[in-house]
Each structure stands twice: as structure tokens, then as C-alpha cells.
């Protein structure tokens, strides 16, 4: 059972310690730090660590030093490098941009998380004007990677907007020079041969799923009239 171990400040030699947090796992203490390092040690060794009494001959000494838990021999540059690798994505900006081309859907799946609407609710379709603004904003990201992922509703219901975003983002990317990708999450039931050929020709990745055997799939992925 995990619980906090109060840090005995009066008995700790702060000059001997690295920077870490700690907690209990059963009869051992886990040490963690911002660089993503961790170490399990016994409680007796933990008390020695706090007092600066872990000797170089201790079997865990080199590991504790390398991971930054012991001040003696602490390599700040190495820890900073690990931290940059771990957190570097934070400064890159978003690279995945999920585009809801419409809320309309021709199915009524049991577990759908989207606020789907009926097929006649064309007011829920994304307009070309909005689609252009989406691309203009997304391409401003500081990330070198950009992926437009089309979802819905059923995104192929509003295929003209999907097609526009792919073509317009590629045109903008002639100057932005991003690693640009496009992907589509679809139930495949609204897919036409014309759609499929265009998607393949334009290297749009397609993601779909089956729920299992026919009985299970039909129970979950329903048409309004039942079945799938």
C-alpha cells in the first residue's frame, strides 16, 4: 500500500541530496524526479540517503548518483538533457488537429461519444469558410508535424469540406514546409468508389473498425432501422 513518508528535515543533509520526491511501496521507498528517473530502496537506506551516509561501496550508490538522487557527482547537464527529451514536446505546439466535418451520421452506435445528428441536419456541417480558418490556424503551430484527422458524425457525409482541407493544407504547406499527414476515422458505410479512389490517390490514411462477429457488430453499430 502506498503512503507518504514524512521527510525528517532535521535529520537530512540537504547538501548531500539531489532533487527528488518519494513514497512508499510496501516495505520499500520509491524515489522519482523530474527527469523521469526512479529507484526503489529500503527504508533503512532511505534514511542513510537523507543523512548523506550512502557510501560509494553501497551496491546502489552509482545508480543513485547517475539518476540524480545523490548530490555528490551530480551531473546537471545529463539530467537536463533527459528532461529536455522527456518534456521537449511541450514547446513544439500541437501537431494533431481533429476536424469534425459534420455531426450528421447514418448510424446510431450504442457507445458513440459524439453528439450525432440525423442525416437531414445539414446545419451541423462545417462550412468552407470555417474549414479555411481551421487550416490557417493549425498551420501556425510551432510543431514540425501536422496531422489533420477527420471525425464526425460520419466525416465522409461532408466530403467536399474534407477534400478542401486536404487540398488547401497541401497548398499552404508549400511555404510552411511541415511534415503533413491526413487521416480519416470512418464507419465506411457511406464510402463510395469515388471517395475511396480520391483518398488513395491523395494518401489519406483510413481508420475503421469491426466490433466482432456479425451479431455483436450489428448490436452495437446500428442503423436507425436496426442491423448494420
NUMI-477786 format. One line per 5 residues: number of its first residue (from 1); for each residue x, z, y of N, C-alpha, C. Coordinates in nm, 4 decimals, decimal comma, padded with zeros to 6 digits. Layout:
NUM) X:Z:Y:X:Z:Y:X:Z:Y; ...
! end
This chain:
1) 00,0838:00,0000:-00,1193:00,0000:00,0000:00,0000:00,0873:00,0000:00,1243; 00,0566:-00,0862:00,2195:00,1389:-00,0988:00,3388:00,0935:-00,0005:00,4453; 00,1890:00,0684:00,5079:00,1577:00,1540:00,6216:00,2795:00,1635:00,7119; 00,2578:00,2050:00,8350:00,3667:00,2142:00,9312:00,4508:00,3372:00,9046; 00,5824:00,3218:00,9167:00,6738:00,4355:00,9076:00,7175:00,4696:01,0491
6) 00,6856:00,5879:01,0997:00,7268:00,6233:01,2354:00,8787:00,6145:01,2488; 00,9257:00,5521:01,3551:01,0688:00,5369:01,3774:01,1244:00,6653:01,4369; 01,2131:00,7338:01,3667:01,2686:00,8594:01,4181:01,3717:00,8317:01,5270; 01,3239:00,8121:01,6475:01,4089:00,7698:01,7586:01,5279:00,8630:01,7776; 01,5053:00,9923:01,7650:01,6133:01,0877:01,7908:01,7268:01,0730:01,6905
11) 01,6974:01,0203:01,5722:01,7998:01,0067:01,4697:01,8562:00,8654:01,4620; 01,8076:00,7764:01,5464:01,8509:00,6370:01,5400:01,9679:00,6114:01,6341; 02,0628:00,5345:01,5851:02,1751:00,4909:01,6676:02,1422:00,3501:01,7165; 02,0879:00,3413:01,8372:02,0414:00,2126:01,8879:02,1543:00,1109:01,9004; 02,2755:00,1577:01,9203:02,3895:00,0666:01,9328:02,4283:00,0028:01,7996
16) 02,3754:00,0581:01,6896:02,4090:00,0057:01,5571:02,3023:-00,0888:01,5035; 02,1891:-00,0970:01,5747:02,0747:-00,1709:01,5215:02,0598:-00,3082:01,5845; 02,0097:-00,4020:01,5030:01,9668:-00,5299:01,5557:01,8248:-00,5158:01,6073; 01,7545:-00,6285:01,6161:01,6180:-00,6264:01,6673:01,5237:-00,6563:01,5511; 01,4377:-00,5598:01,5170:01,3500:-00,5811:01,4016:01,2259:-00,4944:01,4097
21) 01,1290:-00,5310:01,3272:01,0096:-00,4495:01,3034:01,0141:-00,4038:01,1587; 00,9345:-00,3046:01,1247:00,9414:-00,2527:00,9885:00,8047:-00,2042:00,9424; 00,7885:-00,1996:00,8111:00,6670:-00,1483:00,7494:00,6969:-00,1095:00,6061; 00,6009:-00,0477:00,5406:00,6231:-00,0016:00,4037:00,5505:-00,0912:00,3048; 00,6177:-00,1267:00,1969:00,5565:-00,1941:00,0824:00,5900:-00,1099:-00,0399
26) 00,4897:-00,0400:-00,0900:00,5096:00,0554:-00,1997:00,6170:00,1567:-00,1593; 00,7264:00,1655:-00,2365:00,8280:00,2664:-00,2053:00,9466:00,2067:-00,1295; 00,9300:00,0861:-00,0776:01,0390:00,0231:-00,0036:00,9969:-00,0085:00,1400; 01,0955:-00,0404:00,2215:01,0719:-00,0734:00,3618:01,1048:-00,2207:00,3825; 01,0151:-00,2922:00,4491:01,0418:-00,4324:00,4815:01,0813:-00,4427:00,6278
31) 01,1902:-00,5135:00,6535:01,2376:-00,5405:00,7886:01,2090:-00,6872:00,8204; 01,1594:-00,7154:00,9390:01,1363:-00,8535:00,9827:01,1832:-00,8684:01,1267; 01,2130:-00,9922:01,1666:01,2471:-01,0159:01,3069:01,1919:-01,1497:01,3541; 01,2105:-01,1791:01,4824:01,1518:-01,2989:01,5421:01,2132:-01,4279:01,4903; 01,3306:-01,4199:01,4303:01,3947:-01,5396:01,3759:01,3363:-01,5786:01,2408
36) 01,2422:-01,4974:01,1900:01,1790:-01,5273:01,0621:01,2497:-01,4678:00,9426; 01,3502:-01,3832:00,9675:01,4238:-01,3202:00,8577:01,3507:-01,1952:00,8097; 01,3742:-01,1592:00,6824:01,3159:-01,0368:00,6282:01,4082:-00,9799:00,5222; 01,3938:-00,8504:00,4996:01,4763:-00,7817:00,3998:01,4006:-00,6594:00,3500; 01,4015:-00,6396:00,2188:01,3446:-00,5191:00,1583:01,4575:-00,4225:00,1251
41) 01,4448:-00,2974:00,1693:01,5443:-00,1949:00,1372:01,4722:-00,0654:00,1012; 01,5427:00,0239:00,0329:01,4860:00,1535:00,0003:01,4750:00,2403:00,1247; 01,3894:00,3429:00,1179:01,3694:00,4276:00,2358:01,4961:00,5051:00,2716; 01,5735:00,5452:00,1711:01,6986:00,6163:00,1996:01,7953:00,5250:00,2747; 01,8050:00,3989:00,2311:01,8908:00,3039:00,3016:01,8362:00,2734:00,4411
46) 01,7054:00,2760:00,4557:01,6455:00,2542:00,5874:01,6884:00,3634:00,6841; 01,6874:00,4883:00,6367:01,7312:00,5991:00,7224:01,8791:00,5845:00,7577; 01,9600:00,5402:00,6616:02,1023:00,5171:00,6895:02,1196:00,4050:00,7919; 02,0375:00,3014:00,7782:02,0434:00,1901:00,8729:02,0152:00,2386:01,0145; 01,9137:00,3223:01,0293:01,8781:00,3734:01,1614:01,9907:00,4548:01,2236
51) 02,0636:00,5261:01,1413:02,1711:00,6127:01,1903:02,3046:00,5397:01,2025; 02,3063:00,4117:01,1643:02,4316:00,3370:01,1698:02,5277:00,3740:01,0597; 02,4741:00,4188:00,9468:02,5580:00,4669:00,8377:02,5644:00,3701:00,7194; 02,5126:00,2482:00,7354:02,5266:00,1478:00,6296:02,6701:00,0962:00,6321; 02,7442:00,1201:00,5260:02,8861:00,0834:00,5208:02,9035:-00,0617:00,4744
56) 03,0156:-00,1261:00,5135:03,0425:-00,2634:00,4689:03,0442:-00,2791:00,3173; 03,0721:-00,1718:00,2458:03,0757:-00,1803:00,0997:02,9359:-00,1809:00,0380; 02,8330:-00,1506:00,1170:02,6962:-00,1477:00,0654:02,6569:-00,2885:00,0194; 02,5909:-00,3017:-00,0961:02,5575:-00,4348:-00,1501:02,4691:-00,5193:-00,0581; 02,3923:-00,4543:00,0309:02,3046:-00,5292:00,1213:02,3647:-00,5488:00,2601
61) 02,4853:-00,4992:00,2816:02,5418:-00,4990:00,4167:02,5541:-00,6407:00,4743; 02,6164:-00,7313:00,3999:02,6376:-00,8666:00,4515:02,5052:-00,9367:00,4815; 02,4072:-00,9140:00,3950:02,2762:-00,9749:00,4159:02,2098:-00,9193:00,5415; 02,2209:-00,7878:00,5620:02,1621:-00,7247:00,6801:02,2277:-00,7745:00,8083; 02,3591:-00,7939:00,8028:02,4311:-00,8457:00,9198:02,3915:-00,9904:00,9468
66) 02,3919:-01,0720:00,8410:02,3614:-01,2143:00,8557:02,2213:-01,2366:00,9114; 02,1281:-01,1506:00,8731:01,9892:-01,1660:00,9175:01,9617:-01,0986:01,0513; 02,0613:-01,0301:01,1051:02,0468:-00,9729:01,2388:01,9895:-00,8337:01,2441; 01,9902:-00,7612:01,1318:01,9348:-00,6260:01,1308:02,0387:-00,5194:01,1654; 02,1667:-00,5571:01,1608:02,2759:-00,4658:01,1954:02,3487:-00,5231:01,3161
71) 02,3749:-00,4398:01,4160:02,4380:-00,4874:01,5395:02,5823:-00,5313:01,5177; 02,6544:-00,4598:01,4324:02,7946:-00,4924:01,4073:02,8044:-00,6318:01,3451; 02,8746:-00,7217:01,4111:02,8878:-00,8583:01,3610:02,7678:-00,9458:01,3895; 02,6780:-00,8985:01,4756:02,5559:-00,9739:01,5061:02,5901:-01,1080:01,5709; 02,5393:-01,2148:01,5130:02,5642:-01,3497:01,5643:02,4406:-01,3960:01,6415
76) 02,4422:-01,3704:01,7718:02,3271:-01,4027:01,8553:02,2989:-01,5530:01,8555; 02,4042:-01,6339:01,8596:02,3847:-01,7791:01,8638:02,3169:-01,8306:01,7372; 02,3560:-01,7756:01,6224:02,2949:-01,8187:01,4961:02,1476:-01,7792:01,4910; 02,1175:-01,6558:01,5356:01,9783:-01,6116:01,5371:01,8961:-01,6944:01,6353; 01,9556:-01,7262:01,7504:01,8850:-01,8078:01,8493:01,8554:-01,9463:01,7932
81) 01,9501:-02,0012:01,7173:01,9298:-02,1325:01,6559:01,8152:-02,1290:01,5560; 01,8078:-02,0225:01,4762:01,6979:-02,0087:01,3799:01,5644:-01,9956:01,4523; 01,5662:-01,9209:01,5627:01,4434:-01,9020:01,6397:01,3974:-02,0342:01,7008; 01,4911:-02,1144:01,7484:01,4554:-02,2453:01,8043:01,3929:-02,3350:01,6982; 01,4505:-02,3325:01,5767:01,3939:-02,4141:01,4686:01,2534:-02,3677:01,4332
86) 01,2338:-02,2371:01,4355:01,1056:-02,1806:01,3951:00,9973:-02,2034:01,5004; 01,0348:-02,1922:01,6272:00,9374:-02,1978:01,7362:00,9463:-02,3255:01,8195; 01,0355:-02,4163:01,7816:01,0590:-02,5340:01,8636:00,9345:-02,6161:01,8915; 00,8408:-02,6187:01,7962:00,7203:-02,6996:01,8126:00,6344:-02,6517:01,9285; 00,6492:-02,5240:01,9681:00,5648:-02,4672:02,0735:00,5841:-02,5426:02,2048
91) 00,7072:-02,5852:02,2306:00,7348:-02,6533:02,3560:00,7124:-02,8029:02,3525; 00,6700:-02,8565:02,2390:00,6553:-03,0013:02,2262:00,5209:-03,0542:02,2727; 00,4228:-02,9677:02,2841:00,2896:-03,0160:02,3163:00,2162:-03,0596:02,1908; 00,0840:-03,0751:02,1982:00,0048:-03,1114:02,0804:00,0316:-03,2543:02,0351; 00,0330:-03,2740:01,9034:00,0522:-03,4094:01,8509:-00,0695:-03,4612:01,7746
96) -00,1560:-03,3693:01,7267:-00,2765:-03,4115:01,6547:-00,3958:-03,4042:01,7492; -00,4624:-03,5170:01,7684:-00,5768:-03,5243:01,8597:-00,6984:-03,5703:01,7796; -00,7899:-03,4774:01,7547:-00,9089:-03,5065:01,6750:-01,0170:-03,5629:01,7664; -01,0615:-03,6825:01,7352:-01,1579:-03,7536:01,8190:-01,2913:-03,7622:01,7452; -01,3944:-03,7040:01,8049:-01,5290:-03,7101:01,7474:-01,5987:-03,8313:01,8079
101) -01,6005:-03,9406:01,7365:-01,6570:-04,0642:01,7923:-01,8087:-04,0579:01,8045; -01,8719:-03,9744:01,7234:-02,0172:-03,9568:01,7265:-02,0540:-03,8331:01,6461; -02,1717:-03,7784:01,6738:-02,2260:-03,6715:01,5894:-02,3264:-03,7264:01,4888; -02,3581:-03,8545:01,5010:-02,4527:-03,9147:01,4061:-02,3900:-03,9247:01,2673; -02,4716:-03,9010:01,1651:-02,4228:-03,9136:01,0282:-02,5368:-03,9560:00,9373
106) -02,5041:-04,0399:00,8407:-02,6043:-04,0909:00,7472:-02,6191:-04,0029:00,6241; -02,5437:-03,8913:00,6187:-02,5592:-03,7948:00,5107:-02,5909:-03,6566:00,5685; -02,6306:-03,5669:00,4802:-02,6626:-03,4300:00,5210:-02,6005:-03,3342:00,4201; -02,4675:-03,3242:00,4250:-02,3935:-03,2455:00,3258:-02,4229:-03,0963:00,3399; -02,4268:-03,0283:00,2264:-02,4617:-02,8873:00,2231:-02,3672:-02,8013:00,3064
111) -02,2392:-02,8347:00,3068:-02,1378:-02,7481:00,3669:-02,0841:-02,8031:00,4991; -02,1511:-02,9007:00,5569:-02,0992:-02,9666:00,6766:-02,0803:-02,8671:00,7905; -01,9618:-02,8720:00,8533:-01,9320:-02,7823:00,9651:-01,9675:-02,8460:01,0991; -01,9959:-02,9757:01,0989:-02,0242:-03,0460:01,2240:-02,1710:-03,0296:01,2633; -02,1951:-03,0411:01,3923:-02,3334:-03,0350:01,4418:-02,3929:-03,1756:01,4346
116) -02,4141:-03,2224:01,3115:-02,4587:-03,3598:01,2900:-02,5954:-03,3837:01,3516; -02,6187:-03,5097:01,3893:-02,7496:-03,5503:01,4380:-02,7986:-03,6682:01,3543; -02,9256:-03,7000:01,3715:-02,9835:-03,8120:01,2977:-02,9267:-03,9445:01,3491; -02,9438:-04,0477:01,2693:-02,8821:-04,1763:01,2990:-02,9389:-04,2425:01,4249; -03,0568:-04,2007:01,4692:-03,1134:-04,2624:01,5898:-03,0689:-04,1930:01,7186
121) -02,9875:-04,0875:01,7055:-02,9441:-04,0121:01,8240:-02,8170:-04,0736:01,8837; -02,8314:-04,1935:01,9374:-02,7150:-04,2661:01,9901:-02,6543:-04,1977:02,1122; -02,7271:-04,1057:02,1717:-02,6744:-04,0341:02,2889:-02,5542:-03,9475:02,2529; -02,5340:-03,9217:02,1227:-02,4187:-03,8406:02,0811:-02,2944:-03,9257:02,0557; -02,3047:-04,0564:02,0749:-02,1884:-04,1439:02,0585:-02,0930:-04,1276:02,1767
126) -01,9634:-04,1287:02,1497:-01,8641:-04,1307:02,2571:-01,8689:-04,2662:02,3269; -01,8612:-04,2645:02,4589:-01,8624:-04,3886:02,5356:-01,7218:-04,4466:02,5456; -01,7130:-04,5735:02,5811:-01,5831:-04,6371:02,6022:-01,5081:-04,5694:02,7164; -01,5808:-04,5306:02,8192:-01,5184:-04,4641:02,9342:-01,4526:-04,3334:02,8919; -01,5253:-04,2544:02,8125:-01,4685:-04,1284:02,7635:-01,3516:-04,1546:02,6697
131) -01,3652:-04,2551:02,5847:-01,2576:-04,2884:02,4905:-01,1289:-04,3224:02,5646; -01,1402:-04,3959:02,6744:-01,0218:-04,4305:02,7539:-00,9574:-04,3044:02,8110; -01,0396:-04,2119:02,8604:-00,9873:-04,0866:02,9151:-00,9183:-04,0038:02,8064; -00,9742:-04,0056:02,6859:-00,9141:-03,9331:02,5734:-00,7731:-03,9844:02,5468; -00,7586:-04,1150:02,5402:-00,6268:-04,1737:02,5135:-00,5310:-04,1456:02,6284
136) -00,5772:-04,1639:02,7513:-00,4911:-04,1403:02,8675:-00,4376:-03,9980:02,8682; -00,5238:-03,9011:02,8363:-00,4817:-03,7609:02,8357:-00,3900:-03,7312:02,7178; -00,4279:-03,7771:02,5990:-00,3497:-03,7463:02,4786:-00,2083:-03,8022:02,4874; -00,1938:-03,9185:02,5462:-00,0623:-03,9821:02,5532:00,0305:-03,9152:02,6542; -00,0216:-03,8179:02,7294:00,0622:-03,7423:02,8225:00,1367:-03,6284:02,7539
141) 00,1085:-03,6039:02,6270:00,1720:-03,4931:02,5565:00,3236:-03,5066:02,5590; 00,3910:-03,3921:02,5593:00,5374:-03,3935:02,5538:00,5892:-03,4126:02,4118; 00,4994:-03,4097:02,3139:00,5400:-03,4315:02,1749:00,5797:-03,5776:02,1537; 00,6840:-03,6026:02,0747:00,7210:-03,7415:02,0446:00,6272:-03,8062:01,9430; 00,5399:-03,7247:01,8810:00,4463:-03,7741:01,7796:00,3038:-03,7661:01,8335
146) 00,2241:-03,8670:01,8072:00,0823:-03,8653:01,8441:00,0016:-03,9210:01,7273; -00,0973:-03,8435:01,6841:-00,1874:-03,8888:01,5780:-00,3305:-03,8728:01,6268; -00,4029:-03,9821:01,6356:-00,5457:-03,9782:01,6656:-00,6201:-03,9749:01,5320; -00,6939:-03,8670:01,5089:-00,7700:-03,8530:01,3842:-00,9185:-03,8620:01,4165; -00,9861:-03,9596:01,3588:-01,1271:-03,9839:01,3875:-01,2153:-03,9050:01,2910
151) -01,3047:-03,8255:01,3495:-01,4001:-03,7479:01,2716:-01,5386:-03,7669:01,3308; -01,6370:-03,6938:01,2749:-01,7733:-03,7050:01,3253:-01,8499:-03,5765:01,3018; -01,9799:-03,5935:01,2754:-02,0535:-03,7083:01,2309:-01,9762:-03,7961:01,1340; -02,0260:-03,9152:01,1202:-01,9559:-04,0191:01,0441:-01,8929:-04,1148:01,1449; -01,7607:-04,1092:01,1627:-01,6951:-04,1824:01,2716:-01,7122:-04,3331:01,2672
156) -01,7322:-04,3907:01,1480:-01,7472:-04,5364:01,1407:-01,8807:-04,5842:01,1974; -01,9741:-04,4913:01,2206:-02,1013:-04,5280:01,2831:-02,0771:-04,5817:01,4246; -01,9748:-04,5299:01,4899:-01,9379:-04,5775:01,6241:-01,8049:-04,6523:01,6150; -01,8030:-04,7541:01,5319:-01,6783:-04,8266:01,5046:-01,6184:-04,8947:01,6281; -01,6989:-04,9461:01,7212:-01,6393:-05,0083:01,8401:-01,5486:-04,9136:01,9186
161) -01,5875:-04,7862:01,9303:-01,5036:-04,6895:02,0019:-01,3784:-04,6573:01,9215; -01,3927:-04,6419:01,7900:-01,2761:-04,6191:01,7039:-01,1757:-04,7335:01,7217; -01,2261:-04,8534:01,7172:-01,1409:-04,9720:01,7302:-01,0736:-04,9760:01,8675; -01,1497:-04,9428:01,9719:-01,0944:-04,9429:02,1076:-00,9801:-04,8432:02,1213; -00,9973:-04,7230:02,0663:-00,8938:-04,6203:02,0781:-00,7656:-04,6636:02,0089
166) -00,7782:-04,7227:01,8915:-00,6595:-04,7713:01,8205:-00,5875:-04,8768:01,9043; -00,6622:-04,9730:01,9534:-00,6004:-05,0838:02,0272:-00,5462:-05,0393:02,1624; -00,6219:-04,9552:02,2332:-00,5788:-04,9116:02,3663:-00,4578:-04,8189:02,3575; -00,4573:-04,7289:02,2592:-00,3431:-04,6377:02,2453:-00,2163:-04,7145:02,2092; -00,2303:-04,8188:02,1304:-00,1128:-04,9005:02,0967:-00,0615:-04,9753:02,2198
171) -00,1528:-05,0193:02,3026:-00,1115:-05,0871:02,4256:-00,0363:-04,9906:02,5174; -00,0903:-04,8695:02,5327:-00,0230:-04,7698:02,6163:00,1114:-04,7291:02,5577; 00,1199:-04,7317:02,4267:00,2430:-04,6864:02,3619:00,3587:-04,7841:02,3796; 00,3313:-04,9007:02,4314:00,4400:-04,9940:02,4603:00,5330:-04,9368:02,5665; 00,4773:-04,8499:02,6523:00,5602:-04,7840:02,7540:00,5903:-04,6390:02,7185
176) 00,4988:-04,5716:02,6475:00,5190:-04,4298:02,6144:00,6197:-04,4103:02,5015; 00,6289:-04,5059:02,4094:00,7268:-04,5028:02,3006:00,7121:-04,3804:02,2090; 00,5892:-04,3438:02,1762:00,5643:-04,2342:02,0825:00,5667:-04,2863:01,9383; 00,5813:-04,1940:01,8438:00,5586:-04,2267:01,7032:00,4083:-04,2123:01,6811; 00,3384:-04,3235:01,6845:00,1927:-04,3251:01,6925:00,1290:-04,3533:01,5568
181) 00,0284:-04,2718:01,5219:-00,0462:-04,2913:01,3978:-00,1952:-04,2756:01,4249; -00,2747:-04,3338:01,3364:-00,4204:-04,3205:01,3437:-00,4729:-04,2898:01,2032; -00,5672:-04,1992:01,1949:-00,6251:-04,1644:01,0648:-00,7757:-04,1464:01,0790; -00,8449:-04,1670:00,9697:-00,9909:-04,1660:00,9685:-01,0407:-04,0774:00,8552; -01,1279:-03,9829:00,8892:-01,1937:-03,8986:00,7888:-01,3371:-03,9492:00,7755
186) -01,3712:-04,0014:00,6594:-01,4986:-04,0715:00,6436:-01,5629:-04,0416:00,5089; -01,6960:-04,0497:00,5042:-01,7646:-04,0351:00,3751:-01,7704:-04,1680:00,2989; -01,7235:-04,2748:00,3606:-01,7114:-04,4095:00,3008:-01,8450:-04,4809:00,2795; -01,9562:-04,4133:00,2999:-02,0849:-04,4755:00,2678:-02,1310:-04,5738:00,3744; -02,0707:-04,5686:00,4924:-02,1078:-04,6607:00,5999:-02,0031:-04,7704:00,6165
191) -01,9044:-04,7691:00,5280:-01,7926:-04,8632:00,5360:-01,8367:-05,0034:00,4931; -01,8020:-05,1022:00,5739:-01,8273:-05,2418:00,5384:-01,6944:-05,3092:00,5033; -01,7026:-05,4262:00,4426:-01,5796:-05,5004:00,4122:-01,5044:-05,5349:00,5403; -01,5788:-05,5664:00,6446:-01,5163:-05,5985:00,7735:-01,4409:-05,4771:00,8280; -01,5048:-05,3589:00,8190:-01,4376:-05,2356:00,8620:-01,3098:-05,2139:00,7816
196) -01,3221:-05,2239:00,6496:-01,2089:-05,1953:00,5610:-01,0919:-05,2891:00,5888; -01,1208:-05,4159:00,6080:-01,0141:-05,5125:00,6358:-00,9455:-05,4812:00,7683; -01,0251:-05,4465:00,8694:-00,9666:-05,4161:01,0005:-00,8794:-05,2911:00,9917; -00,9265:-05,1890:00,9217:-00,8494:-05,0651:00,9071:-00,7170:-05,0905:00,8359; -00,7203:-05,1707:00,7301:-00,5968:-05,2026:00,6582:-00,5022:-05,2854:00,7439
201) -00,5573:-05,3833:00,8133:-00,4745:-05,4691:00,8978:-00,4070:-05,3899:01,0092; -00,4730:-05,2818:01,0541:-00,4206:-05,2027:01,1656:-00,3572:-05,0713:01,1209; -00,3344:-05,0586:00,9900:-00,2612:-04,9449:00,9329:-00,3220:-04,8098:00,9715; -00,4553:-04,8044:00,9721:-00,5252:-04,6779:00,9937:-00,5378:-04,6075:00,8591; -00,4845:-04,4875:00,8497:-00,4923:-04,4115:00,7245:-00,6346:-04,3611:00,7033
206) -00,6831:-04,3702:00,5809:-00,8210:-04,3329:00,5493:-00,8222:-04,2137:00,4546; -00,9013:-04,1137:00,4905:-00,9167:-03,9936:00,4072:-01,0633:-03,9771:00,3705; -01,0902:-03,9625:00,2413:-01,2259:-03,9358:00,1948:-01,2177:-03,8412:00,0765; -01,3300:-03,8026:00,0196:-01,3266:-03,7068:-00,0913:-01,4484:-03,7227:-00,1807; -01,4302:-03,6819:-00,3051:-01,5398:-03,6689:-00,4005:-01,5492:-03,5222:-00,4389
211) -01,6698:-03,4742:-00,4587:-01,6885:-03,3324:-00,4881:-01,6789:-03,2995:-00,6359; -01,6591:-03,4001:-00,7199:-01,6505:-03,3749:-00,8630:-01,7407:-03,4703:-00,9387; -01,7936:-03,4290:-01,0539:-01,8859:-03,5139:-01,1304:-02,0091:-03,5509:-01,0472; -02,0797:-03,6532:-01,0908:-02,1937:-03,7055:-01,0154:-02,2945:-03,5966:-00,9788; -02,3261:-03,5084:-01,0727:-02,4274:-03,4063:-01,0471:-02,3850:-03,3140:-00,9326
216) -02,2580:-03,2745:-00,9343:-02,2073:-03,1849:-00,8302:-02,1976:-03,2572:-00,6961; -02,1459:-03,3796:-00,7005:-02,1314:-03,4573:-00,5773:-02,2680:-03,4819:-00,5132; -02,3656:-03,5229:-00,5936:-02,4986:-03,5520:-00,5400:-02,5666:-03,4271:-00,4850; -02,5362:-03,3119:-00,5438:-02,5971:-03,1877:-00,4962:-02,5434:-03,1479:-00,3592; -02,4163:-03,1784:-00,3350:-02,3533:-03,1381:-00,2087:-02,3601:-03,2453:-00,1009
221) -02,3404:-03,3711:-00,1394:-02,3268:-03,4804:-00,0420:-02,4565:-03,5614:-00,0400; -02,5567:-03,5056:00,0207:-02,6903:-03,5631:00,0087:-02,7214:-03,6664:00,1165; -02,8003:-03,7665:00,0727:-02,8746:-03,8464:00,1685:-02,9943:-03,7617:00,2123; -03,0587:-03,8040:00,3161:-03,1808:-03,7328:00,3560:-03,2844:-03,7369:00,2446; -03,2825:-03,8437:00,1654:-03,3798:-03,8598:00,0573:-03,3336:-03,7970:-00,0737
226) -03,2108:-03,7371:-00,0737:-03,1546:-03,6788:-00,1947:-03,0542:-03,7729:-00,2585; -02,9698:-03,7199:-00,3464:-02,8673:-03,8013:-00,4107:-02,7560:-03,8359:-00,3140; -02,6626:-03,9217:-00,3598:-02,5515:-03,9599:-00,2742:-02,4947:-04,0932:-00,3212
! end
